[in-house]
Amino acid sequence: MRWLTAICIVVALAASVDRSHAADPRYPDWPCSQAKVPEISVAAVWAGPPLGDAVNNWKNDSKVSALVPRLAARRTSLEEAQKEIAEFLAASPPDKNERGKLLFAGLFDTLNAQRSSVMNGLERVTRKQREAAEKIRSDTMTLQGLQDAPTKDQAKIDELGNQLVWETRIFEDRRQVIKFVCEVPTAIDQRLFALARDIQQEIE
């Protein structure tokens, strides 16, 4: 029957969950092949002037706090973001350097928060996958017991078989989502590096 093939596939997939998420024992729920870096430090992306109070004060500047979400959004291309940064800072003398620091501080806070949210979500989904894998194993054993019983209850066998097909589909869909979302933290890192570089070039 169609669900027999599905069960074989999902049992193999479920077994792979235990192997894939334990690459780094410090982060047992991290599912990505990329090493988990919980946070990015300011020093790793900013070589400009010391930020000082800008770290805490960027939200107090209405123009900066309005611009930061647009620059941080992935729907805004890096080319557009670069143009907006250049225009914003060109209109900011004699406070160009201070505005640049405020702008970077806002981007750092915002993109780091996005990154943390994505990473926490990945670990939550991984825990759900582990639970799903255990449920699939349990249901598979129950199904095997029903099939091996002297008197087969075909209705129950079919019901549980169809349930396993559904569980398989959910498991595989989540697996594909995890694979896609694993690229997002890296994309956020790259965006932050690029925008930080653009700001530094404008205020040097």
Residue pairs with C-beta under 8 A, 6 or more apart in sequence:
1 158
1 161
2 165
3 161
3 162
3 164
3 165
4 161
6 164
6 165
6 168
7 140
7 143
7 161
7 164
7 165
7 168
9 168
10 136
10 164
10 167
10 168
10 171
10 172
11 136
11 137
11 140
13 133
13 171
13 172
13 175
14 132
14 133
14 136
14 137
14 171
15 133
17 126
17 129
17 130
17 133
18 130
18 133
20 31
21 28
21 29
21 30
21 31
21 126
21 130
22 28
23 30
23 33
24 30
24 35
24 36
26 36
27 36
27 123
29 123
29 126
29 127
30 36
30 119
30 122
30 123
30 126
31 122
31 123
31 125
31 126
31 129
31 178
31 182
32 122
32 178
32 182
32 185
33 182
34 182
34 185
34 186
36 119
38 116
38 119
39 112
39 116
40 108
40 112
40 115
40 189
40 192
42 51
42 55
42 108
45 108
45 192
45 193
45 196
46 104
46 108
46 196
46 200
47 200
48 100
48 101
48 104
48 196
48 199
48 200
48 203
48 204
49 97
49 101
49 203
51 101
51 104
51 105
52 101
54 98
54 101
54 102
54 104
54 105
55 105
57 102
57 105
58 64
58 65
58 68
58 102
58 103
58 105
58 106
58 109
59 65
59 106
61 99
61 102
63 88
64 99
64 102
64 103
64 106
65 106
67 84
67 88
67 103
67 106
68 103
68 106
68 107
68 110
69 110
70 76
70 81
70 84
71 81
71 84
71 85
71 103
71 107
71 195
72 107
72 110
72 111
72 114
72 191
74 187
74 191
76 84
78 191
78 194
78 195
81 195
81 198
82 198
85 103
85 195
85 198
85 199
85 202
86 198
86 202
88 99
88 103
89 96
89 99
89 100
89 103
89 199
89 202
89 203
90 96
90 202
92 99
92 100
96 202
96 203
97 203
100 199
100 200
100 202
100 203
101 203
103 199
104 195
104 196
104 199
104 200
107 192
107 195
107 196
107 199
108 192
108 196
111 188
111 191
111 192
112 192
114 188
115 185
115 188
115 189
118 181
118 184
118 185
118 188
119 185
121 181
122 178
122 181
122 182
125 174
125 177
125 178
125 181
126 178
128 174
129 171
129 174
129 175
129 178
132 167
132 170
132 171
132 174
133 171
135 167
136 164
136 167
136 168
136 171
139 160
139 163
139 164
139 167
140 164
142 160
143 157
143 160
143 161
143 164
146 152
146 153
146 156
146 157
146 160
147 157
